[in-house]
Amino acid sequence: MKIQKITTLILSTLVLTLVGCVQFKQPPLCDAEITPIATIQGSAAQSPLLDQNVTTRGIVTAVWQGADQLQGFFIRSIEQDDDLNPATSEGLFIHVGDTPQLVTVGDLVYVSGTVAETNQLTQLTQVQQVVVCKQQQEFAYQPVQLPFSSTAAFEALEAMPIRFEQNLVVNGHYRLARHGQFTVAHERLYTPTQHVKPGEAARLQALQNELAQLVIDDNVTTAGATAMAAQLGLTADQPLRSGDQLAPVQGILNQHHAQYQLQPTSAISVVARHERPAAPTAPATNTIRVAAFNVLNYFNGEGATKTFPTKRGARTHAEFERQHTKIIAALSQLNADVIGLLEIENDGYGPNSAIVELVTALREATGQPWEFIQPSAKGFGTDQITNGLIYRSDKVIPQGDAVTLQKGPFGTRSRLPLIQRFSPYNTVENIVVAVNHFKSKGGCPKQAGSANADQGDGQGCWNPVRLQSSQLLADFIEEHPDLRRHSLRVLMGDFNAYAQEDPIQHLLERGYYNRIDVFDTQAYTYVFNAQAGSLDHILVSSNLAPRVVQQGVWAINADEPSLLQYQYATPDTPWFAPTPYRSSDHDPVYADIQF
C-alpha cells in the first residue's frame, strides 16, 4: 500500500490519503458525518459494528508506526463526541501497517476504515483515508488505580490514555527476556492456594488477582528485552526484581491475545528496590542445616566429550558453563550440610555424570568434603531427571542404605523419593531425610472427565497424583522396618503443591509441621503468572519440630528476571554475573535443626 500526501487549502487542512484498492475522487472533509468512537467500541467485548466501514474522528494520543512497532496509532474522542457512558471506551487503535508516519500526537484526525477485532483489540483496519484537521490539540489521561472493579472495567478503557495515581509493584517478569514485558499490581500477589483453601475461596482470590494485575509492554514487536532493559538500565547487579516499586506510569491501555497491557507513553522509573537478601549465615556448631534446591535441569553434556544439546537444560557447552557457575555459587553460599537436589540429570554416578561434576566443583569452591548418596549402580528411576542427595562428610554420617518407594505414581508421574538416614557428628541420633519431587501441574491429561484434569479449584492438574504421592510417602516411612524406628524425620523438595493444597495439608494431618509458618508467613519459592507461592517445602516430624531453630527461603531466584538466566545472559550482555542470582527458577529452602 502506498501513502500519498495531498495538501489542500480547505480550512488550512492537511489531508493524507492512503491509496490502495479503493480510490477516492477527493478526500473527505473535516465536517463529514462520523461514527463516534464510543459507538464503534460499544459496551461489550466486541464491537457491534464488526466488519463495517466507518468514518470516525479523534485526537491522536500515541503513535507507534515503525516496522518493529505496533504499526498504527491511537485516537481518543473529542469532548463533543464523548457519550459520557463509563461502560464504553473513548479510545480506538488505527492500524495502518508499516508506512511512513502519518500523524503526530495532538493531531485531530478523521479516519475511514473497516472495524475489526484483532487479538481482541477493537480497531480500524484496511484504512482508506486519514485526514489531519487540526494540530496540537489537548487531551486528558484518564486517572485510574489498580485493582479494577471488574473485567468490564478494563474493556471500558481499551485504547484510551490512562494514568495511574499510585506506585505500582512489579509482580512478575516471565516474558521480559523474550518480549520485553513485565507485570505490575498495586501490591504483591500470591497464588490463591498459598494462603486460602482450594475451592470457592481460591476462585474468588484468583478473580481478585486478575483484576489487580496489568502487563507493561516495551512498545516494540521484535523479540528480546533490549528496549525495556535499556529504558530501565537493567544489569546483572541492578535487575528488575519482583517487589520493586515503580513511580506512577501513564500510557495507552492495549489488549493483545486476551491480555490487557499498558503501552507506556512516558519513562518508567523504579522508586523503591526490593533488595536482594544476603546469604544465610552458617549455622551454629551444634546445628545441622538441611536444604532443598531445584537446579533447573542441570545436564552436563553427553559422555566424556560433554556434547550438547542434551535432552534438557543447556543447549551448548557455553550455556552449561554459565549455568554451572551460578548453581555452584548458590550451593556454596547456602551454607548447608545436607542438600536435596531436584531436576538433576539422571545419568548415573560415573565420572562423567552430572552429580559427580557438581559435587567435585562444590568441593573445589568451598574446600569442604562434599559427598553424594548413590542409591543404585546406575541411574535412579527411569525419568530424564532425578532426585539427588549430597552432604558434608565432616558434619553428618550416612547410616544404612538409601531406600525408595516404587509404588503408585512414583516412577511414572512423581519422581522416586530418595530417602537416607544420617547421624550428625557427636550424637547417636538418626535423622531420616526424604528428598521428593512430585508430579508437576503441567501436561494436563487429555482424557475427557479425568480426575487429574484441572478441577477449577486452584490446585491445577494432577492433584490426585500428588495427593496419592503424599499418602504413600507418609505410609512408607511409617511402615518401613528401619525408618519407622526413627522419629526425627524431614520431608523436603519440590512438591509442586502450594501450602494450602491437598498434598501438603495431608502431610500436616499426618503429624508433620511446616515451620516456615513460625519464621516467615509470607515466604515463597516460586513465581508463576505473576503470583508468588511455595512449591518447595521442608516438613518435619512432631519430634523434630521443636529443634528447628530457623527455617527460611533464600530469595535468589523467584524474584529475579529470567533475563539473568544462563540462556539469555551471555557474556556480551550486561546481564550475566557468576553469582547465585537467577541460578534457577525456584528458590532454595533450608531449615536449621539443633542436636
C-alpha positions in Angstrom: 0.0 0.0 0.0 1.4 3.4 -1.0 1.0 6.6 1.0 0.3 9.8 -0.8 0.4 13.2 0.8 -2.1 15.6 -0.5 -2.2 19.3 0.7 -5.4 21.3 0.2 -6.3 24.9 1.3 -9.7 24.0 2.6 -9.8 25.5 6.1 -6.0 25.2 6.1 -6.4 21.4 6.4 -3.6 18.9 5.7 -5.1 15.8 4.1 -3.4 12.4 3.9 -4.9 9.7 1.7 -3.9 6.1 1.7 -4.2 5.0 -1.9 -5.0 1.3 -2.2 -7.7 -0.8 -3.8 -10.2 2.0 -3.2 -9.6 5.3 -4.9 -11.4 8.4 -3.8 -12.1 11.3 -6.1 -11.5 13.7 -3.2 -10.6 13.3 0.5 -13.5 13.6 3.0 -13.8 17.0 4.6 -13.3 17.7 8.2 -17.0 18.3 8.8 -18.1 14.9 7.4 -20.6 12.8 9.3 -18.8 10.4 11.6 -19.5 7.4 13.8 -18.3 8.3 17.3 -15.6 6.1 18.8 -17.9 5.0 21.6 -20.4 3.7 19.1 -17.7 1.7 17.4 -16.5 0.3 20.7 -19.9 -0.5 22.2 -20.2 -1.8 25.8 -19.4 -5.4 25.0 -16.2 -7.3 24.5 -16.6 -7.0 20.7 -17.6 -4.0 18.5 -21.3 -4.0 17.4 -20.1 -2.7 14.1 -17.7 -5.5 13.3 -16.7 -5.6 9.6 -18.5 -2.4 8.8 -16.9 0.6 7.0 -17.0 3.7 9.1 -15.6 7.2 9.4 -14.6 8.4 12.8 -12.6 11.2 14.4 -10.4 11.7 17.4 -7.2 13.2 18.8 -4.0 11.2 18.3 -2.8 10.1 21.7 0.2 7.9 20.7 2.0 6.8 17.6 3.8 3.6 17.0 4.1 3.2 13.3 7.6 1.7 12.9 8.2 -1.7 11.3 9.2 -3.1 14.7 6.3 -1.3 16.5 2.5 -1.7 16.6 2.2 -0.3 13.1 -0.5 2.2 13.9 -1.7 5.0 16.2 -4.3 5.5 18.9 -7.0 8.2 19.0 -9.4 9.5 21.6 -12.8 11.1 21.3 -13.1 14.8 21.3 -15.3 16.2 24.1 -18.4 16.7 21.9 -18.3 13.0 20.8 -18.0 11.6 24.3 -21.2 9.7 25.2 -20.5 10.0 28.9 -21.1 6.3 29.3 -18.5 4.8 31.6 -19.1 1.4 30.0 -17.9 2.4 26.5 -14.4 3.2 25.6 -13.5 6.6 24.1 -10.3 5.2 22.5 -9.5 3.4 19.3 -6.5 1.9 17.5 -5.9 2.7 13.9 -3.8 0.0 12.1 -2.0 1.5 9.1 0.7 -1.1 8.6 4.4 -0.4 8.0 4.0 3.0 6.5 5.7 6.4 6.9 4.4 8.3 9.9 1.1 9.9 9.0 0.2 11.8 12.2 1.7 13.2 15.4 0.4 13.2 18.9 -2.2 16.0 19.3 -3.5 15.9 15.8 -7.3 15.9 15.3 -7.9 13.3 12.6 -10.7 11.9 10.6 -10.2 8.2 9.7 -12.1 5.9 7.3 -11.7 2.1 7.6 -13.1 -1.2 8.5 -14.0 -2.2 12.0 -12.1 -5.3 13.1 -11.2 -7.3 16.3 -7.6 -8.3 16.1 -6.2 -10.1 19.1 -9.3 -9.0 20.9 -8.5 -5.3 20.3 -11.2 -3.2 18.6 -9.5 -1.3 15.7 -9.9 0.2 12.3 -8.1 -1.8 9.5 -8.0 -1.5 5.8 -7.7 2.2 6.4 -8.7 4.2 3.3 -8.3 7.7 4.4 -6.7 9.7 7.2 -7.3 13.5 7.4 -5.5 15.8 9.8 -7.9 18.6 10.6 -6.2 20.3 13.5 -2.9 20.1 15.3 -1.6 20.5 18.8 -4.9 19.5 20.4 -5.0 18.8 24.1 -6.4 15.6 25.6 -6.7 14.2 29.0 -5.3 11.0 30.6 -8.0 9.0 32.5 -6.9 8.7 36.1 -7.1 5.0 37.3 -6.0 2.7 40.1 -5.4 -1.0 40.5 -7.2 -3.2 41.2 -10.0 -2.6 38.7 -13.6 -3.4 39.8 -14.3 -5.9 37.0 -13.0 -7.2 33.7 -15.5 -4.9 32.0 -13.7 -2.0 33.6 -10.6 -2.9 31.5 -12.7 -3.2 28.4 -14.3 0.2 29.0 -10.8 1.8 28.9 -9.5 -0.1 25.9 -7.3 2.0 23.7 -7.6 5.0 26.0 -4.8 7.1 27.6 -4.7 6.3 31.3 -2.6 7.5 34.2 -2.1 5.5 37.4 -2.4 7.5 40.6 -0.4 5.1 42.6 3.0 3.4 42.8 2.9 0.0 41.1 4.6 -3.1 42.3 6.4 -5.4 40.0 5.0 -8.9 40.4 6.4 -11.0 37.6 8.7 -10.8 34.5 8.3 -14.2 32.8 8.0 -12.5 29.4 10.7 -9.9 29.9 13.6 -11.8 28.3 11.6 -12.8 25.2 9.1 -10.0 24.8 10.2 -7.0 26.9 7.2 -7.2 29.2 6.6 -7.4 32.9 3.5 -7.5 35.2 2.6 -5.0 37.9 -0.1 -4.7 40.5 -0.9 -2.4 43.5 0.8 -4.9 45.8 2.4 -8.3 45.8 0.0 -11.0 44.6 0.1 -14.6 45.9 -1.1 -17.7 44.2 -4.5 -18.2 45.8 -3.9 -21.7 47.3 -0.7 -20.4 49.0 -3.0 -18.7 51.6 -6.6 -19.9 51.1 -8.2 -23.3 50.8 -8.9 -24.8 47.3 -12.4 -24.2 46.0 -14.6 -21.2 46.2 -12.2 -19.1 48.3 -9.4 -19.8 45.8 -11.6 -19.0 42.8 -12.6 -15.7 44.4 -8.9 -14.8 45.1 -7.9 -15.7 41.6 -10.5 -13.3 40.2 -9.2 -10.6 42.6 -5.7 -11.2 41.4 -6.8 -11.0 37.8 -8.3 -7.6 38.4 -5.2 -6.4 40.2 -2.6 -7.0 37.5 -1.5 -5.4 34.3 1.3 -6.1 31.8 3.6 -3.2 30.9 5.0 -3.6 27.3 8.1 -2.2 25.6 6.2 -0.8 22.6 8.1 -2.9 20.1 7.2 -6.2 18.4 10.7 -7.6 18.0 11.7 -10.4 20.4 14.0 -9.7 23.2 14.4 -7.4 26.2 16.8 -4.9 24.7 14.4 -2.0 24.5 12.9 -2.4 28.0 16.3 -3.2 29.5 17.8 -0.1 28.0 15.0 2.1 29.3 15.3 0.7 32.8 19.0 0.4 32.8 19.0 -3.2 33.7 22.2 -5.0 34.6 23.2 -8.2 36.4 23.7 -6.1 39.6 20.6 -4.0 39.1 17.8 -6.1 37.7 14.1 -5.5 37.8 13.0 -7.7 40.7 9.5 -8.7 41.7 8.7 -6.4 44.6 10.3 -3.4 43.1 8.1 -0.3 43.1 7.5 2.0 40.1 6.5 5.6 40.1 3.0 6.3 38.7 3.1 5.5 35.0 0.9 6.6 32.1 0.2 5.1 28.6 -2.4 3.6 26.4 -4.4 0.5 27.6 -4.0 -2.0 24.8 -5.3 -5.6 24.5 -3.3 -8.4 22.9 -4.3 -12.1 22.9 -6.9 -11.6 25.7 -4.3 -9.8 27.8 -4.6 -6.2 28.8 -1.3 -4.3 28.7 -0.1 -0.8 29.0 1.8 0.8 26.2 3.7 3.5 28.2 4.0 7.0 26.8 6.4 8.3 29.4 9.5 7.0 31.1 9.3 4.2 33.6 11.3 4.7 36.8 11.9 2.5 39.8 11.4 4.4 43.1 11.9 1.6 45.6 14.0 -1.5 45.3 13.2 -4.9 46.7 16.7 -5.6 47.7 18.5 -8.9 47.3 18.8 -10.9 50.5 22.2 -11.8 51.9 23.2 -15.4 52.0 22.1 -17.3 55.2 24.8 -17.2 57.8 26.4 -20.5 58.7 24.5 -22.5 61.3 25.8 -22.9 64.9 28.2 -25.7 65.6 25.5 -27.8 67.3 23.1 -27.3 64.4 22.7 -29.1 61.1 21.3 -27.2 58.1 19.2 -29.2 55.6 18.1 -27.7 52.3 16.4 -28.4 49.1 17.2 -26.8 45.7 15.7 -27.3 42.3 18.7 -27.0 40.0 16.7 -26.3 36.8 17.6 -29.3 34.6 21.3 -29.5 35.4 22.5 -31.5 32.4 26.3 -31.5 31.9 26.6 -32.9 28.4 26.8 -36.4 27.0 29.7 -38.7 27.8 33.3 -37.9 28.3 33.2 -35.3 25.4 30.4 -33.3 27.0 28.4 -32.9 23.8 25.4 -30.7 23.6 22.5 -30.3 23.3 21.2 -32.9 25.7 17.6 -33.9 26.4 17.1 -31.0 28.7 18.8 -28.0 30.1 21.7 -26.1 28.4 21.8 -26.2 24.6 25.6 -25.6 24.4 28.7 -26.1 26.5 28.9 -22.3 27.0 25.4 -22.2 28.3 26.1 -25.1 30.7 29.3 -23.3 32.0 27.2 -20.3 32.8 24.5 -22.4 34.5 27.1 -24.5 36.4 28.9 -21.4 37.7 25.7 -19.9 39.1 24.5 -23.2 40.6 27.8 -23.8 42.4 27.8 -20.2 43.6 24.3 -20.7 45.1 25.1 -24.1 46.7 28.4 -22.7 48.1 26.8 -19.7 49.8 23.8 -21.7 51.1 26.0 -22.9 53.9 24.1 -26.2 54.2 25.2 -29.6 55.4 22.7 -31.8 53.7 21.1 -30.7 50.3 18.4 -32.4 48.3 18.7 -31.7 44.6 15.8 -31.7 42.2 15.9 -31.7 38.4 19.5 -33.1 38.1 20.3 -35.2 35.1 19.6 -38.9 35.7 22.8 -40.2 34.1 24.2 -42.3 36.9 27.1 -41.8 39.2 30.2 -42.4 37.0 33.0 -39.9 36.5 31.1 -38.0 33.7 27.8 -37.9 35.5 26.1 -34.6 36.4 26.1 -35.3 40.1 29.8 -36.1 40.2 30.7 -32.9 38.3 28.5 -30.9 40.6 29.9 -32.4 43.8 33.5 -32.1 42.5 33.0 -28.4 41.8 31.4 -27.8 45.1 34.4 -29.4 46.9 36.7 -27.1 45.0 34.6 -24.0 45.6 34.2 -24.5 49.3 37.1 -26.6 50.4 34.6 -28.8 52.2 34.3 -32.6 51.9 31.1 -32.9 49.9 29.8 -36.4 49.0 26.7 -37.8 47.4 24.3 -40.6 48.1 24.3 -43.4 45.5 21.1 -45.3 45.7 21.7 -47.6 42.8 24.5 -48.8 40.5 23.3 -46.7 37.5 20.5 -44.2 37.3 17.8 -43.6 39.9 14.4 -44.1 38.3 13.6 -44.0 34.6 12.9 -40.3 34.0 15.4 -37.9 32.4 15.7 -36.1 35.7 16.1 -37.5 39.2 16.5 -36.5 42.8 19.9 -36.2 44.3 21.2 -36.0 47.9 24.6 -34.5 48.8 26.1 -33.9 52.2 29.2 -32.7 54.1 31.0 -35.8 55.4 32.5 -33.7 58.2 29.1 -32.9 59.5 26.9 -36.0 59.1 27.4 -39.7 58.5 25.1 -41.8 56.4 23.5 -44.7 58.2 22.4 -47.7 56.3 21.4 -47.8 52.7 19.3 -45.4 50.8 15.8 -46.5 50.2 13.0 -45.5 47.9 9.3 -46.2 47.1 8.3 -47.6 43.7 4.6 -47.8 44.0 1.6 -45.9 42.7 2.6 -42.7 40.9 6.2 -43.0 41.9 8.4 -43.6 38.9 5.7 -42.9 36.4 4.4 -39.5 37.5 6.2 -38.4 40.6 10.0 -39.0 40.8 11.3 -41.7 43.1 11.8 -40.3 46.6 15.4 -40.6 47.8 15.4 -41.5 51.5 18.5 -41.7 53.7 19.3 -41.8 57.4 22.0 -39.5 58.7 23.7 -39.2 62.1 25.2 -35.8 62.9 28.7 -36.0 64.4 28.9 -36.1 68.2 25.4 -37.6 68.5 23.9 -41.1 68.3 20.6 -39.8 67.0 19.5 -40.5 63.5 17.6 -38.2 61.2 15.6 -39.5 58.2 15.8 -37.3 55.2 13.4 -37.8 52.2 14.0 -35.9 49.0 10.9 -35.5 46.9 9.8 -34.2 43.5 6.0 -34.7 42.9 4.3 -34.5 39.6 4.0 -31.0 38.2 0.8 -29.2 37.3 1.7 -29.1 33.6 1.0 -31.5 30.8 -2.7 -32.0 31.7 -4.4 -35.3 30.8 -6.2 -35.3 27.5 -8.9 -37.8 28.6 -12.3 -36.2 29.0 -13.5 -36.3 32.6 -10.2 -37.3 34.0 -9.9 -36.8 37.8 -6.4 -35.4 37.2 -7.7 -32.6 35.0 -7.9 -29.1 36.3 -11.0 -29.1 38.6 -11.1 -25.3 38.8 -10.4 -25.3 42.5 -7.0 -23.7 42.3 -4.9 -26.8 42.5 -4.3 -27.3 38.8 -3.8 -30.6 37.0 -2.6 -33.9 38.6 -3.7 -33.0 42.1 -4.9 -36.6 42.8 -1.5 -37.9 41.8 0.3 -35.5 44.1 -2.1 -36.3 46.9 -1.6 -40.1 46.4 2.2 -39.4 46.4 1.8 -37.7 49.8 -0.2 -40.5 51.2 2.1 -43.3 50.0 5.2 -41.4 51.2 3.8 -41.0 54.7 2.7 -44.6 54.8 6.0 -45.9 53.6 8.1 -44.1 56.2 5.7 -45.2 59.0 5.7 -48.9 57.8 9.3 -49.4 56.7 11.0 -51.7 59.2 14.1 -49.5 59.5 12.7 -46.0 59.0 9.8 -46.3 61.4 12.2 -46.8 64.3 13.4 -43.2 63.9 11.1 -40.4 64.8 13.3 -37.5 63.6 12.2 -37.1 60.0 12.5 -34.5 57.3 10.4 -34.4 54.1 11.8 -31.9 51.7 11.8 -31.0 48.0 9.6 -29.7 45.2 6.1 -31.0 46.0 4.6 -29.0 43.2 1.8 -28.1 45.6 1.2 -24.8 47.3 0.8 -24.6 51.1 -3.0 -24.9 51.3 -3.3 -27.7 48.7 -4.3 -31.3 49.5 -0.8 -32.9 49.3 0.7 -30.5 51.8 -2.3 -30.5 54.0 -2.4 -34.3 54.1 1.2 -34.4 55.4 0.3 -31.9 58.1 -2.6 -34.1 59.1 -0.2 -37.0 59.4 1.8 -35.2 62.0 4.4 -33.2 60.0 5.0 -29.5 60.6 5.9 -26.7 58.2 8.0 -24.5 60.5 8.2 -21.7 57.9 4.8 -20.7 59.3 6.6 -19.7 62.5 9.6 -17.9 60.9 8.2 -16.3 57.8 4.5 -16.5 56.9 5.0 -14.5 53.7 7.8 -16.7 52.3 7.5 -18.2 48.8 9.8 -20.1 46.5 8.3 -19.6 43.1 6.5 -17.0 41.0 4.0 -18.2 38.4 1.6 -16.0 36.4 3.0 -13.0 38.4 1.8 -14.6 41.7 4.1 -15.9 44.4 3.8 -19.1 46.3 5.8 -22.1 47.7 6.1 -25.2 45.7 9.2 -26.2 47.7 8.8 -27.2 51.3 10.6 -28.6 54.3 8.3 -30.6 56.6 9.5 -32.1 59.9 8.0 -34.7 62.2 6.5 -33.7 65.5 9.5 -34.8 67.5 11.8 -32.8 65.3 9.7 -29.6 65.1 10.9 -28.1 68.4 14.5 -28.5 67.3 14.0 -26.3 64.2 15.7 -23.1 65.3 15.5 -21.4 61.9 13.7 -22.1 58.6 13.7 -19.9 55.6 13.8 -19.3 51.9 16.8 -17.7 50.3 15.2 -15.5 47.7 17.8 -15.6 45.0 15.7 -16.8 42.0 11.9 -16.4 42.0 12.0 -12.6 42.2 14.8 -12.3 39.7 14.0 -12.0 36.0 14.8 -14.9 33.7 16.8 -12.4 31.7 19.7 -13.2 34.1 19.4 -16.9 33.4 22.1 -18.7 31.6 20.1 -18.9 28.3 19.8 -15.2 27.9 22.7 -13.7 30.0 25.6 -14.2 27.6 29.0 -12.5 28.2 28.2 -9.8 25.6 25.2 -8.6 27.6 25.2 -6.6 30.9 23.1 -9.3 32.5 25.5 -12.1 33.3 27.4 -12.4 36.5 28.8 -15.5 38.2 26.5 -15.1 41.2 23.7 -17.1 42.7 21.0 -14.8 41.4 18.7 -16.5 38.9 20.7 -19.7 39.1 17.3 -21.4 38.9 13.6 -20.6 38.8 13.0 -21.9 42.3 14.4 -20.5 45.5 16.3 -22.9 47.8 14.6 -23.7 51.1 16.5 -24.5 54.3 16.0 -25.4 58.0 18.4 -25.4 60.9 18.0 -28.3 63.2 19.6 -28.4 66.7 21.2 -31.5 68.0 
